[in-house]
Amino acid sequence: MTPDPQTTFRALADPTRREILERLAAGDMTIRDVAARFEITRAAVKKHLTVLSDAGLITVTARGRERINAINPEGFAPVFDWLGYFDQFWDDRLAALKSAIEKDRHDA
């Protein structure tokens, strides 16, 4: 089941969760590994990881007694889809800029 975009954006709204994602981008980590990099309790880190997992931004895989947390690139699709809507505005502005530059070159 794909989370709705609101769930994804809520997960990304928290600075600690964004920092966790940045650290996971460098490599997979256990809860212990993630918690060692923050001045919050392991339980708090677990809650953040659960929010990220529920949003589909990370995957959690059991390896023995450990749970390995990894970035899930597909989980960012709702963000890219939402931002993609605004590409049309950039495309229009860039096209206008290109026309203006070409007109200046032609007039010169």
N, C-alpha and C positions, 0 to 999 in steps of 0.2 A: 504494500500500500504506500503510495506516494503522499507525503505530508502536504498540507495546503501551504501556499506561500506565506500566510500569516505566521504559521508555526516556525517556518524557516527564518523569517525576519525577526521574530521574537527571540529565537535562539541566538541570532547574530547581534542583537541589540546590547547584549551584556559584554563589557570589555574583558572580563576574565575568560568568558567562553571564546571570544575572538583570539585572545592570547593562547589559549589551549589549542585552538585550531592552527595557529601559526607554529606552535611547537610540534604538533602532530604532522604538519606538512614536512618537517625535517625527518620524520621517521615514526614508526609505530611505537607505542608506549603502553606499559601497564599503568594501572591506577597509581601504584606506588611511584613509578617514574614521573608521572604528571604531578603528583602531590609534592614531590621533592623540589619542584621548581616554583612552588607558590607558598606564601605564608598564610595559608588557610588549611583547615583540617582536611583529612583524607575523606571524611564524610561529605564535606562541602564540594570537594573535587568530584566525588562520585555523583552528586546531584547535578553538577554542571555537565558531566559526561552523559548522564541520562537524558538531559534536555537536548544535547547535541545529537545523541543517538535517535531520540524520538523525532527529531527534525530531519533525520536522514543524512546529516552532515558527516557523521562518522559511523563506522561499523565496529562492532565489538565481537571478538571471536574468543571462545574459550580455548585455552591451551593448558591442559592440566588444571591446576587450581588457579591459574592466572587468567585474567581477561585482557586481551590485547586490543587496544583502541587504535584505529587507523582512519585517516581521511577517506571520505567517500565522495569522489569528484562528482558523481551523478547527483548527489544531494544538493549541489549548488545550482542545479538547472532552474528551479523556480526564481532564483535571484537573477540569473542571466536572462530568462524569459521576460521578467518584469522590466529589467533595464533595457532589453532589446526593443521594447516598445518606443523608447525615447531615441533610438537610433535615427528615426525618421527626422527628428528635429535637427540633429547634427548633420545628416545628409543634406538637408535643405540649406543649412547655413554654409556648409563646406562648398556646395555647388554655387551658392551666391558669391562666396569669396573667390572661387576659381574664375567665375565670370568677370568679376571686378578686376582681378589681376590680368586676365586676358584682354579686357577692354583697355586697361592702362597700357599694356604692351603695344596694342594695336594703335592707340592714340599717340604714342610717343614717337 
